Amino acid sequence: RIYTVIEHLLFSITSPDPRLRRDTQNSKKTEIGSPTGCSSLPPNLSTTDALRQALPVRRITATVRNVVDFGAFVDIGGDNDGLLHRSKFGPVLLDSLLVGQEIGVDILGVSNAGRISLGLSGLNLSVENMDAKPKQTRRPPPQQKQSSSKRQRRK
C-alpha cells in the first residue's frame, strides 16, 4: 500500500500539469487567452496615463500573480498590476489559471486611481470607462400603511 502511494506521488510530481497541456488539433487557430501571438507591453505605455490614451491595447503577454474568487491579478509589465475579472474570462475557467502562468490579455480600462481592467485576448471586449459613476436607479416611494381607522371604515 505504501509503495502504491509513493508511486502515485512520484507520478504526480513528474507529470506536467494537465491545465497547461496544449490542444494539438486546434493549434492552428488562436486560442482565447493564449500568449501565442502576443507581445510584451511597449515601454512607451508603461504609465497609467499613457495606457489611458492608447486604449484598447490588445494582445499583451502577462503573468498571473494571484488567483482569487472574483478573478486574477495579472502583471502586465507596467507600473501597476491589472485585474482580470471573472466576467471577462469567456469560456476559460478561473480554476484553470495558475500563479506564474503566462496568458494573453487586452487592456480595457484604466481608472484615475491607477486600477487597470483586463480581458482575455481573443474575446475582443469593448473599452470600459472605469471612472464613470454607476447610474442610480430611482426606487418607487415606499407604500404607506393604512391606519386602523381607515380599515375599520371599509368594513
C-alpha positions in Angstrom: 0.0 0.0 0.0 2.8 2.5 0.9 4.6 1.6 -2.4 1.4 2.5 -4.3 1.0 5.9 -2.6 4.7 6.7 -3.2 4.4 5.6 -6.9 1.3 7.9 -7.3 3.1 10.8 -5.6 6.1 10.5 -7.9 3.9 10.3 -10.9 2.1 13.5 -9.9 5.3 15.3 -9.3 7.0 14.3 -12.6 3.9 14.7 -14.8 3.1 18.1 -16.4 0.1 19.9 -15.1 -2.9 18.9 -17.4 -4.2 22.5 -17.2 -1.1 23.6 -19.2 -1.5 20.9 -21.9 -1.9 22.3 -25.4 -4.5 21.0 -27.7 -2.6 19.9 -30.8 -5.6 19.5 -33.0 -6.7 23.2 -32.6 -3.2 24.7 -32.6 -3.7 26.5 -35.9 -6.4 28.8 -34.6 -5.7 31.4 -31.9 -6.9 30.3 -28.5 -8.7 32.7 -26.1 -6.1 33.9 -23.6 -3.2 32.2 -25.2 0.1 34.1 -25.1 1.0 33.0 -28.7 0.9 36.0 -31.0 1.0 38.4 -28.0 3.8 40.8 -27.2 5.1 42.5 -24.1 3.8 45.9 -23.1 5.7 48.6 -25.1 7.9 50.8 -22.9 6.1 54.0 -24.0 2.9 52.5 -22.4 4.4 51.7 -19.0 2.5 54.5 -17.2 -1.2 54.6 -16.5 -1.7 57.9 -18.3 -0.1 56.6 -21.5 -2.2 53.4 -21.2 -5.4 55.5 -20.8 -4.6 57.4 -24.1 -3.9 54.2 -26.0 -7.0 52.2 -25.0 -7.7 49.5 -26.0 -4.3 47.8 -26.0 -4.7 44.3 -27.5 -2.7 41.1 -27.3 -0.3 41.8 -24.4 1.6 39.0 -22.7 1.0 39.0 -18.9 1.8 36.8 -15.9 -0.7 35.6 -13.4 0.3 36.9 -9.9 -2.6 35.8 -7.8 -5.9 34.0 -8.3 -8.9 35.0 -6.1 -12.6 34.2 -6.1 -13.5 37.2 -8.3 -10.7 36.9 -10.9 -7.0 37.1 -11.2 -4.4 39.8 -10.6 -2.0 39.9 -13.5 1.4 41.6 -14.1 1.3 43.3 -17.5 4.8 44.8 -17.2 3.8 48.3 -16.4 3.6 50.3 -13.1 0.6 48.5 -11.8 -0.9 45.0 -12.0 -4.3 44.6 -13.6 -7.4 42.8 -12.6 -8.8 40.2 -14.9 -12.4 39.9 -13.6 -14.1 36.5 -13.8 -16.8 38.1 -16.1 -14.1 38.7 -18.7 -12.8 35.1 -18.9 -15.2 34.0 -21.7 -15.1 30.2 -21.9 -11.9 29.9 -19.8 -12.4 28.7 -16.3 -11.0 30.6 -13.3 -9.7 27.3 -11.9 -7.6 26.7 -15.0 -5.3 29.7 -14.2 -2.0 29.0 -12.3 0.2 31.5 -10.5 3.1 32.3 -12.7 1.3 31.2 -15.9 1.7 33.5 -19.0 -1.5 34.5 -20.7 -2.6 36.9 -23.4 -4.7 39.9 -22.3 -6.3 43.0 -23.6 -6.2 46.2 -21.6 -9.7 47.5 -21.5 -9.7 50.4 -19.0 -7.6 52.5 -16.7 -9.1 54.4 -13.7 -7.8 57.7 -12.3 -6.8 55.8 -9.2 -4.5 53.6 -11.4 -6.6 50.4 -11.5 -6.3 48.5 -14.7 -9.1 46.4 -16.1 -8.2 43.4 -18.3 -9.9 40.9 -20.6 -8.6 37.7 -22.1 -7.2 38.3 -25.6 -9.3 36.9 -28.4 -12.6 38.0 -26.9 -12.5 41.5 -28.4 -14.2 43.1 -25.4 -15.1 46.8 -25.6 -13.3 49.6 -23.7 -14.6 50.5 -20.2 -15.0 53.9 -18.6 -13.9 53.0 -15.1 -14.3 56.4 -13.6 -18.0 56.8 -14.6 -20.3 56.7 -11.6 -22.9 53.9 -11.8 -26.4 55.2 -12.6 -28.6 55.2 -9.6 -32.0 53.9 -10.3 -34.8 55.6 -8.6 -36.8 53.5 -6.3 -40.5 54.0 -6.0 -41.5 55.6 -2.7 -42.5 53.1 -0.1 -46.2 52.5 0.3 -47.7 53.8 3.5 -49.5 51.5 5.7 -53.2 52.2 6.2 -54.2 53.3 9.7 -56.5 51.1 11.7 -59.3 53.8 11.5 -59.3 53.6 7.6 -59.5 49.8 7.8 -62.5 50.0 10.1 -64.4 52.4 7.8 -64.1 49.9 4.9 -65.8 47.2 6.8 
